[in-house]
Amino acid sequence: MVDLPAIPKSFAGLPWTHGLSGAVFYVNDDVVVKRPLSEDLCKQQLDVERQIYERLGSHPRIAKLLGTVGDMLILERLQCPLRQRLLDLRSQQQRPTAQQVTRWASQTAEALRHAHSRGVKQVDIGTYNVLLDGDDDAKLSDFAGSSLDGSEPTVAPSAHATHPRLSVTEPSISSELFAFGSFLYEVETTYEPYHDKNDEELEDLFEREAYPDTDRMILGEVIKKCWTAQYTDADEMIADIQSAQRRLQECHYDSGT
């Protein structure tokens, strides 16, 4: 475990970023501090996040909570959001390699399975809430406002990851895996599904079960099964992702490369 640094009395001058619930200050190379942005909802969201991190415990695919000071969370510092990596690749007119796609997919799915086994629904599943560490491995993060033991979340998934017939206020395995299908689509293509559609158009398309074509994608079948509720839990999804990984390894071996 990283030794906790002395928390500065003032965060002025420290590099920082923010999300909906908190400001994240980069204290040193190993540690960040997350503070609520306001007194009311944000403090509540960070308190839920603290409870969730404590419930989840130590897991190699989930960002580590190192401690708390008052209403602040002290977290391990990771490299960058997965979305930033995907945007960087897109700007270079590239996509992740097949090995990266299946590795990040498998690692994030394992984190989601662990969360579900502990009574946690992450709800806002997206590449912006998955961070890469120094080894380029994925870790699920940001549980502010997520659902714990069936509590109503105070966050919602992206419209690109929401099916109109699945409740946002009562998250389920089906809603989580639907969102994960959209996550996988973005990992492989660097774009959200129907990235050029507005919320109303997305709702209409998903209501009609009209989804982007995934037939030629590495994880196309997995994505399709997530969107069409063919999985009953994350275990089944992980098994399919791991099958895709094995096929890639066999092709790599057979090609002699």
BELVENCOR-V477599 format. One record per residue. N is the residue number from 0. BURIAL is I if it has 9 or more other ideal C-beta (glycine too) atoms within 8 Angstrom, else O. Layout:
N;BURIAL  N;BURIAL
This chain:
0;O  1;O  2;O  3;O  4;O  5;O  6;I  7;O  8;O  9;O  10;I  11;O  12;O  13;I  14;O  15;I  16;O  17;O  18;O  19;O  20;I  21;I  22;I  23;I  24;I  25;I  26;I  27;O  28;O  29;O  30;I  31;I  32;I  33;I  34;I  35;I  36;I  37;O  38;O  39;O  40;O  41;I  42;I  43;I  44;I  45;I  46;I  47;I  48;I  49;I  50;I  51;I  52;I  53;O  54;I  55;I  56;O  57;O  58;O  59;O  60;I  61;I  62;I  63;O  64;I  65;I  66;O  67;I  68;O  69;O  70;O  71;I  72;I  73;I  74;I  75;I  76;I  77;I  78;O  79;O  80;I  81;I  82;I  83;O  84;I  85;I  86;I  87;O  88;I  89;I  90;O  91;O  92;O  93;O  94;O  95;I  96;O  97;O  98;O  99;I  100;I  101;I  102;I  103;I  104;I  105;I  106;I  107;I  108;I  109;I  110;I  111;I  112;I  113;I  114;I  115;I  116;O  117;I  118;O  119;I  120;I  121;I  122;I  123;I  124;I  125;I  126;I  127;O  128;I  129;I  130;I  131;I  132;I  133;O  134;O  135;O  136;I  137;I  138;I  139;I  140;I  141;O  142;I  143;I  144;I  145;I  146;I  147;I  148;O  149;O  150;O  151;O  152;I  153;O  154;I  155;O  156;I  157;I  158;O  159;I  160;I  161;I  162;O  163;O  164;O  165;I  166;O  167;I  168;O  169;O  170;I  171;I  172;I  173;O  174;I  175;I  176;I  177;I  178;I  179;I  180;I  181;I  182;I  183;I  184;I  185;I  186;I  187;I  188;O  189;I  190;O  191;I  192;I  193;I  194;O  195;O  196;O  197;O  198;O  199;O  200;I  201;I  202;I  203;O  204;I  205;I  206;O  207;O  208;O  209;O  210;I  211;O  212;O  213;I  214;O  215;O  216;I  217;I  218;I  219;I  220;O  221;I  222;I  223;I  224;I  225;I  226;I  227;O  228;O  229;O  230;I  231;O  232;I  233;I  234;O  235;I  236;I  237;I  238;O  239;I  240;I  241;I  242;O  243;I  244;I  245;O  246;O  247;I  248;O  249;O  250;O  251;O  252;O  253;O  254;O  255;O  256;O
